[in-house]
């Protein structure tokens, strides 16, 4: 049995190697820590930028609050210059801001200022006492009575007041006034506001014409019921009876797509191999219904995004190719997705959706999808770019799809 003894030279070499390894490991740890701190600092900075942009947007609407803040700053500077006392200046600043904010808030609450509400059009419902609400000249049931409304009467909703207890509406006869909150369904007093997305793009929510909800109940049948946020929610499908009464179109066009990453490198939209089919059309007196499908052997997840386009204002447009008259998709945020479904047929999966348009009778038209362009410029409201795009990628909070897509029916001929 032999023993191995380390020479002085070998020991020096080993110690140098171990020291080198320690320095390398320490360097990696140091770089990792710096990267983490830099990333954290970037996120904080971008959030501050988003907050500043949000404050500027709010300041444009509630411009009296910035005026109060400016007066407070002037008061602070005056007291500091007059009495050389920072405490008095601070007290003056706080008093001006607090009292001024109270006064401005009271002014806004008592003004006839309105904000876009969730609904752009709605149906009058009965009050708790069973009677229909009255239309008043002023808020809080003040002023003269302009009109006696009727239950299920459709009106245009101009907006909701800051207290969210009164709606400003216009009747079909052109009479404009105020009704109480109970004139519409629960939660209809939600305000639409400008949202600051994590990608730094300002997006305006789309108001809903609740007529679509009524049309779904009238023409479609309940396919399934789910509980969403503790609220029972019906999902609909095109019933066989309506399909039999509708006209068969069976016109198909290719679905064009491009990967998000590839598009940034200059790639163009290309044929995905899938087809979008305009299956049926139903001409009713109060609406025109389009039924579309996509067949895919792999249940391509983007199919839901392709068809469920209701979140984009004027997402679909029908143009009469003989007269030039145009009709845009009825706005129904959070409603059209209730008609989207997919089912397995043979070796394929068929995704489908039902769309409602204002009533039109054209048999010769185009159907245009006004979606997101494959390469949006930095000033467009697409939701894919902006100063906070980096944060969106880092946090995964962006709602942007992994694909851009496009589909258009340049010419549709409906035969009897």
N, C-alpha and C positions, 0 to 999 in steps of 0.2 A: 504494500500500500504506500503510494507516494503522495506527498503533500505539495501543493502548489503555493509558492510564495511570490507575492507581487513585488516587483522591483520598484525603486523610486521613480524611474522613468515611466513605467506603466501606471503607477498611481497618479502621477501628474497628468498623464493623458486621459485617464478615466475621469479625474476631477474636472478637467477642462470640458470633456464631453458632457458630463452631467450639468455643469454650469451653463453650457450652451443650450442644452435641452430646457433647462429652467427658464433661461431668458426667452427662448422661443415660445414656450408655453405662456410665460408672463406677457409676452408681446401679443399673443393671440387673445388672451383674456382682456388685455388693455384695449385692443382694437374692437373686440366684441362689446365691451362696456361703452366705449365711445360711440359705436354704431347705435346701440340701444338708446343712449342719452340723446344722440342727434335725432334719432327717429321720434323719440318722445317730445323733444323740443319742437320738431316739425309739426307733429300732430297738434300740440298746444297752440302753436303759431297759426296754423290753418283754422283751428276752431275759433281763435280770436278774430281772424279775418272774417269768418262766416258770421260771427256775432256782430261785428262792426257793420257788415253789409246788411244784416237784418235790422240793426238799429237805424241805419240810414233809410231803409225802406219804410219802417214804421214812422220815422220822422216826417216823411213826405205826406203820410196820411194824417198823423196827429201832430201837425206842425206847431201847435201852441205849446207843447211840452218842451221842445228845444228852445222856444222863446223864453219860457220860464227859467230854464237852465242858464241861458245867456244872461238874463237879468240877475240871477243869483251870482254869477261870476263877476258881473259889473259891481254888484253890491259888495262883494268880498274885496275887490280891488279898491273901491272907494273908501271902505272902512279902514283898510290897511294903510292907504295913503293919508287919510284924514287924521286917524288916531294912532297910527303906528302900532296897532294892536291886532295880532293875528287871530286871537280868540274872538274878539268882537266881529272880525271879518267872517270867521267860520260860523258864528251864531247867525249873522245876517244872511249868509249863504243858505244855511239850513232852513231858516224861517221862510225865506223867499221861495225856496224849492218846495217845502212842505205845503205852505199855504197856497202857493201858486198852483201846485199839482191838484190840490183839493178843488180849487176853483175851476181849473180847466176840466177836470173830470166831471164836475157838476154841470158845466156848460155843455160838454159833449153828450152827457146823458139826457139833458133836457132839450137838445137840439133835434132837428128832424134828419140828422145825418144817418145814412143807411149804408150797409155793407152787403156785398153780394152774398146771398144765402145759398144753402145747399141746393135748393130747388129754384129753377128759373121759371117753371110753370107748375101749377098744382091744382088740386081739386078741393073746393070748400067742403068741410065736413061739419056735422052738427056739433053744437056746443054740449057740454055735460047736461044742460037742461033740456036737450032735445031740439032746440031751436037753431036756426041758421044765424051766423053772426051778421052784424051790420057793418057797413063801410062808413067810417067817420072821416071828417075833414082833417082832424088832428089826432095825435097819439093819445093813448090812454082813454079812448072813447070820449074825447072832447071835441068841441066844435059841432057843426051841424051834421046830420046824417045824410050822406051822399046817396047811398043805395041800400036796398034790402037784398042781401045775397041769398042764393038758394043752395041747398046741399047738392054736391057733385057738380057745381058750376065750375068750369075751368077758368082760371085767371092767370095773369102774368105776375110773377113775383119780382118786384123791383129791388127788394133788399130787406134786411132786418136791421132794427135799430141797435145801438150799442148795448142796451140792456137786454137785448134778445127776448123781449116780451111782446113786441109789436112788429107787424109786417107792413111794408108799403106795397100795395098791389094795384094793378090796373085791370078792370073788367073788359070783357069783349066789346062792351059799348064805349070803351075809352074813358071810363070814370076812374080816377086815381085817388086813393085814400089809404086809411089805416085800418087793419083788423087785428084782433088779439091773437095771442099765441095758439089758443085752442082751435083756431080756424083750420089748422093743418095738423097732420099726424105728429105724434111724439117724436122729438129729436129733429124736427124739420127746422128748428131755429139755429142749427149749426152754421157758423159763418165760413165762407170760403176765404182763405187768406193766402198771401204769397208765402210759399214755403222755401226755406233755404236748405237745399239738399246738400248732402256731404260732398257732392261733386261741384258745388259752387254755382249751380244754375238756378235761376229764379223760375219757378213754374206756377202757373195759375191753375188752380183746380177747376174742374168743369161742373157747372151747375146742371142739375138734372130736370128734365121734363118728365114728371111722374106719369105722364100718359103712357109711357112704355110699360111701366109696371101694370097698369090696367089692361093694356093690350095683351100682355103675356097671359094674364089670368083669363082673358076673353078667348084667345085663339089657341093657346098651348095647353098641354096637360102636365100635371106634376109628375116628374120622373122619380124624384127622391127628395127626402127632407133631412137636412142636417142642422145641427145646433151650432151657430157661429156666435161667439161672444155671448153665450147664454140666450141667444135669440133664435127661435125656430125659423129656418129659412128654406123656402121651397126652391127646387131646381126643376126647370121645365124642359120639355122636348117637343118636337114637332109630331103631333098625333097622326095616326094613319088616316083618319077622316079628313084632316086638312091637306095632307099630301095628295089624297085622292081628288080633292076639289081644286088643288093648285095646278098650274101648268108646268109640264115637264120641259126643262131647258137643256140640261146635260151638256153645258159648254164648259170646257176645261182649258186652263192655261198653265204654263210651267211656273213653279215657285223658284224665284231667284234668291240666292243667299250668298253671303260672304262672311267668313269668320272675322270676329272683331279684331283680333291681332293681325290677321292677314290684311284687313282693310287699311290698317295704319301703315302698312308697308306698300300700299298702292294697289292691292289686289282689287279687281272689279267683281261686281255681282255676277254669279254664274248659275246655270241650271242645277238645281239640287237633285233632280231626278224625280221629285214629287210633283203631283198635279193638284191644283185647286180646282174644284168643280162647283159651278153654279148649278145645283141640282134642280131646284124648283123655285117658282115665283107665284105669289098669290096676290091678286089685286082686290083689295077690299075697299069699302067706301071711306073708312077712317084711317087706312094705312096700306102700305104695300110691303109684303114680307118676302125676304130672300133667305133661301136655305142653301148653305154651302158646306162642302165636305173636303177633307184631305185624307187620302189613304196612304198608310205607311206600314211597312212590315215590322218596323222596330219600335213603334210607339214613340216617335221622335218627340222629345219633350217640348221642343219649340213650337209644335203645332198649336198648343194653347195660346202662345203669344201671337202667332200669325193671325189667328182668327179672332181672338179677343182684343179687338182694337178700340174698344169704347173709351179708353182713357185719353185718347188723342182727339182734340176738338176737330170736327169735320174729318174724321178718320176715313170715312167712305163717302164718295160722291157719285151719284148717278147723273149722267148728262144725256138728255134726249138728243140723239144724233140728227133728228129731222128738224127740231125747233130750236135747239140750243138751250132749252130750259134745264136747270140744274136742281137737284134735290140732295140734301146732305143727310147722313145718318142721324136719326133721332138720338139725342144725347141721353145716356142712361148709365152713368158710371155705377159700377158694382151691380148692374142688372144683367148686361149681356153675358157675363161669365156664368150666369145661372142657366143659360141655354147651351153652354159649351159642354160637350160630353164626348167620350170615345168608347167604342165597343169593338170586340174582336169578331171578325167575320172571316171564317176560313183561316188562312195563314196571315191575314193582315189585320190592322187596326184602323177603324174609320173614325176620325174626329169630325165633329159637326158643330155648327153654330147657326142660330137664327137671328137675323137682323130686321129691324123695323125702320121703314122710311115713311115720310109724309106721303099721303096717297098720290100716286101718279099712275097713268095708264099707258105710258110709252111701251111699245113692243120692240123698239129699235134704239138701243142706248149703249153707253159705255159705263163701266164700273171701275172707279179709280181708287186705289188704296193710297192715301196720303200719309205715308209712314215716315220713318226716320231715314234720311239720306245716308248712303254708305260712308260718306266722308264729310260730316258736318263741320262748318267753319267755327271758329272760336266764339263768334257772336251769336250763334244760333241757340234757340231754346230746346235743344234735343235731349238734354239730360246726360250726355256722355262726356262732356268736356268741362272746362272751367278751371279756375285757380285751385279748387279743392279736389281735382281729379286724382292727385297723388294719394290724398287721404282716403278717398273712396276705394282705391285699389288696396291700400294697406289694411283697411279695416274690413273690406268686403261688404260695405254697406250700400254700395251702388245697386240700384234696381235695374240697371241696364242689362239687356240680353247679351248672351255670348255671341250672338249673330246679328247681322243686319239682314233684312229680308225685304222683298218687294214683289208685288203681284198686281196686275191690272188686266181687266177685260176690255180691250180696245173696242170691241164691237160685239154686242149680244143681240140676237134676233129671236124673239119669242113667237112661236107658232101656236095656233089654236089646236 
